[in-house]
Structures are given as structure tokens and as C-alpha cells.
């Protein structure tokens, strides 16, 4: 029905893009639900930025279709601009304008923009509001780019490596801003290679490798899909009754390692092991539980690890 919000805010169906002999995006299908934070995670060169540029209508796909809130981002460009905010990693803004002047300029593009001071404060640039763009630090320029993507109160926003170059405090401030977007019903498409960021923010994640989606699930679901075991290690003051831990449904393997007991398994392994030991009267020390991370899952599912120096991915 006209005027209703689609179930999927973004629908990319079998998107493909080739540059001469290089396939940048290969049959990518992304159904992004309204109101979720959807992550696209991959290494440098995996095709992440090209994929979102196709979704935003900044590039024309060789094959496939895209809809943003039911609109074609190229054919319905004027209408899409009113509902879609885009922050790309490499943005080029007028170097002589100040933060305030740039925000005021962008506000003229929209019917009901966010107030200038409120927007600048939301990305932590109040103290730099009169600073020219070309004298901002790289991190400050990145924060301003995020602000300009949000100025028109978009219903969908694309954020490409949004915290690259930010210090830990600024990074967490931007994360809070993104979480606030979800709370207000905004759909966020987050492109990143930062595992901590994706695990904290994203409801679902697509792992992109060589232009193709190799897995799509929640962060926890990707860890489960990778089949990675959890591990609990401890020292026991006395021998453990035979079969006590092996009989637990969560336990897959028990072994001794350098004077410690190592238990591998799944589910709520730490709680299951702890309860069993307490009930058996076994006193333990130096207990530690280790859960597989999204980084571990990425390696298991793609065969390669993302390194910290991978920036400006396409």
C-alpha cells in the first residue's frame, strides 16, 4: 500500500559490478530489514565500498537491482536523497568552509533538517564549529562527514568505515550516535573491518570476500556457524570424578594441559562446568572462560584474518 514502510528498507538483488578484468561485486544479495543495523564486513579489496555505492546509486550495476525504501536509487534519485544519508570514507568537502558553514549548507538540501548546533554536538565537534574543513584533523573530518550524512533526518543511512582515524573516546561517541539512530527507527548499513565495532553495533552481518557474500547472520550466529568451540580452563585442588564433565551436554572434549584442565564445548559452557564442579565438591582456582569471537569466525569462514592496517577498502 502507498505510504507504508517496506519490510526491507534496502533490497539488493544479485548485484554485480566489474572493472575490466576485476570483479568487484559478484551476485550480492542483501535484504536489510527496516530499523536494523546491518554490517558488511570484509578485508581490503573485498568489494564493500563498491557494494554500498551501488546501493546508494553512486555507481550503476552491470547486473542486478536495488531498492531503498521501495525506490530505485538512480531512477528516483531526488526522492532517495530525501530519505538516504551517505557517509563515504573518502569524502571531498569545500576546504575553505567551517564546520558550521558546511552543516548550514547541507541543511538547505532538506525539508526538515536537524538544527545546526544539535547536529554538531552529536558528533563531538562543538569546540571546532568555527574551524575550516582543511584544518580539521582526519578524525574530525570523519566526524563531520557522519554529521552531514545525518543532517536530513534520513530513514536509511550508509556509514562506510565511520570510525577510521578516531581516538577511542570519539569512537565510542559515534557508536552511541549510531545506536541512537536504531532506537529512533533509522536503518543503518554499516561498512567496516573493525570487529569490535561490528560485534557491538550490528544486528546482522554479511561477510564479503572477493566480491561475494560467504555468510550472512547475526554476529553470534556467524560464530556458531563457524563451528568454533568455547573453552574453559582451571586448576583443580583434587582429582575430578571420572566422567563428571564428559557427561555434560555442553562438553565436547576434556584434556589436561600444563597442569590445568581444559574443557571445550558449546552453549553456556562456563556455567555448566562451574555448576557440575560445585555440586561434586571440587575446589578449583584460576578459572577462565574463553568464547570464540567474530574475528575467529571470520578466519574460519574466509580462511584469512583482517589486519589492523587495512584501510580504505573498496
N, C-alpha and C positions, 0 to 999 in steps of 0.2 A: 504494500500500500504506500502511496506517496506520503512523504513526511515521516515515515517510520525509520528507525535506526537499523541498518542491516545487522544480522547476527555476526558477520565477519566485517570488521572495519576495513581490513585490507585483504584482497583476494588476488594473489599472483598465481597464474596457472601456466605451468610449463614454459617459464621464461627462458630464453636463450639469447646469448649475445657473443659474437665472435669478432675479434680484431685480427684481420688477416689470418695467420695460421694459429693464433691463440684463442682458445675457447675460454672466455671469462666467466660466463654463466651458462650452465648446461641443464636444461629441463627442470628449473627450480619452481616448485610449487609451495606457496606459503599461505595458509589460511590463518589470519591474525584476528582473534576474537575481539569484539568491542570491549574496551576497558581493561585489557591486559597489557603487561609489559612483556614484549616478545623479543628475545635476544637472537642475534645472528652472530655466531661465534666461529672464528677461524683464524688460520695463520695468515701471515703476509702473503698476498697474492691469491688468496682463496676465492676472491670474487665478491667479497662482502659489499664493498662500496659500489661496485658496478650494479649489483642486485638492487640496492636501495635507490640508486639513481634511476634505474628502470621503473621502479615503483613510483618514484616522485615525478616521473615524466621528463626528467632531465636528459635521458637518453631513450632512443627508440629501439625496442627489442627486435631482433631478427625474427623471432617466433614467440608465440605466447601472448597472453592477455593480462591486464592489470585493472583492478577496480579499487578505488579508495572511496569508502562510503557509497559505493554503487556508481561512482563517477569514473570516467576514463581520464587519467591524468594528462593526456595530451589533447584529446578532443574537447574535454570540458575544463581546459586549463584555468580559465578565470574563476570558475566555481570551486575548483580544487584548491586554488590559492587561498581561499577564504576559510578552508577547513583543515588544511595541511600545513604544518610547520616543519621546516627542514633545517637542520644544522649539520653541515658537512665539515669534515676535519680540516680541509684546506679552503677556508673562506677568504674572499678578497673584498675588503671594505674600503671606503674612502679614507685614506690615511690622514687627511688634514682635519677630519671632523672629530669632535669629542664624543665620549660615551653618551652623554645626554643628547647631543645633536643627532647621533645615529639612531638612538631609540626614538626620538621625536620624528625623524624622517620615516622610519619604518611604521610608526603608528598611523601615518597618513594613508597607508595602503589598506587599512582595515576599517570596518564599520564601528566596532566597539572594542578598541584596543585596551590593553592593560595600562593603567596610569604609569607615567614615566618613572616616578620615584619608587613606586611599589615594585616595578619590574627590575630596576637597577639594584634595589636592596635584596631581591630574591636570589640574585646570583653573586652577592657579596661585592658589589662594585661601587657602593655609595661613596667611599673615600676617593674613588678615581673617576667620579662622574664628570669632572671638567678636564680630564686628561685626553689628549688626542690619541686616536687609534694607533698611529705609528710609534708612539712612545710607551704603549702598554707592553707588559711582559707577555710572553707566549701564553701563559696560563690565563692572564686577564683577557687577552683577545679571545681565547676559547670560551671563557665565561660570557663575554659579550655576545659571541656567536649563538650561545644557548639562549640568551635573553631575547635576541632578535627572532629566534625560531618560535618563541612563545608569545610574542607581542600581540598577535591577533587572536588570542584565546583559541588555539586550534583544537579540533576534536581528535586529530591524529597528529603525532609528531615523530619525525625521524631524527634520531640522535646518533651521529657517527663518531665513535671514539670520543665521547663527550668529556672525559676527564684526562685526556692526554696532556701532560705537562703541568698538571695541577699538583699542589702540595697536598698532604693528607687531610688537612683541615678543610681546604677548599673542595677537595674531592667529596668529602662527606656532606658538605653543604649542598653540593649539586645533587648528590644521591637523595637527600631529603627533599629537594625540589622535585625530583622525578617521582618519588613516592607520593608526593602531594598531588601530582598530575593524575596518577592512577586513582587516588582517593576521590578525585573530582570527576572521574569517569573518562578521562582522556586515554586514548590508546597510544602506547609508546612502542616504536620499533627501534630497538637499541642495538647498534652495531658495535662490537667490542672484541678485544682479545684479552681483556682483563678478567681473569677467572673470579676473583673476589667480587668484582662489580656485578658480574652476571649471576653468581650464586645469590647475592643479596637482593638484587632487584627483579630478576626475571621470573615470570610465571611459567613460561615455556621457552625452550632454546632450540634453534636449528644449528647443527654442526655442519659447516660448509668446508669442503675440501676439494680443491681443483675444480671449483665452479659447480659442484654437485652437493646436494644435501645427503649426508651419510647417516644422520639420525635426527629425530625431532621428538622432544619430550620435555618434561619438567627437569630442572637440574637434578633432583633426586632420582627421577625416572631414568635419566641417562646413566647415572651411577649404577642403578640396578641393572639396566640393560647391558652394561659393560661386564656384568658378572663379577664385580670386584668384591672380594671378601673384606669384612671388618676384622679387626684384630684386638684382642685383649691380652695384656701381658701382666704378670705379677710374680711375686716370690711367696712361697708357702712355707709356714713355720713347721709343718708336719706333712707327711705323705697324704696325698689326696685319695680318698676311697676309689677303688678301681671302678671305672665306668660312670662315675658321677657326672663328669662334664660331657663325655662322649654320648650319653643318653639324652642330652638336651636337644630339642628340635632345632634350636638356633645354631648349634655347633656342627661344624663340618670337619674340623681337624684339631687335635691337641698334640703338642710336642714340647719337648724340653730344649731350651736354648740358652747356653751360658748361665746356668743356674736359675733361670726363670722358666715359668710355664707360659707358653704361647698358645692362645686359643683363637682359631679363625672360624668365622661363620657369617651370619646374616641377621637381619631383623634387629631387635633390641638386644644385641649380644651382651653388652656390658651388664645390663640389669639381670638377664637370665643367669649369667655366670655368678654374679655377686649374690643373688638370692640363693642359688644352689650351695655356694660355699658357706654362707651364713647358716643355713639350715643344717649343714653337715658339721658345723662347729669348726671349720677350717679357718685358721687365722692367716691372713695374707697381708703383705706390705708391697709398697711400690706399684700399686695397681694403676694401669694406664690403658685407656681405650683409644683406638685409632680408627677413624672412619675414612673410607675412600672419598676423595674429593672430585669435583668436576674436572680438575686438571688431570687426575688419574684416569677418569672416564674418557677424556678427550684423547689421551695417549692410547688407551685400549681400543677405542673405536676408529681412530685415524692412523695409528702407528707412529705418530710424531707428536712432539711437545711444542707448545707455543713458548717462545723465549721472550724475555722482558724487553729486548731491544727491537722487537718487531713493531714498527710504527708505520703510519701512513699506508695501511693495506688497501688494496684495490679489490 
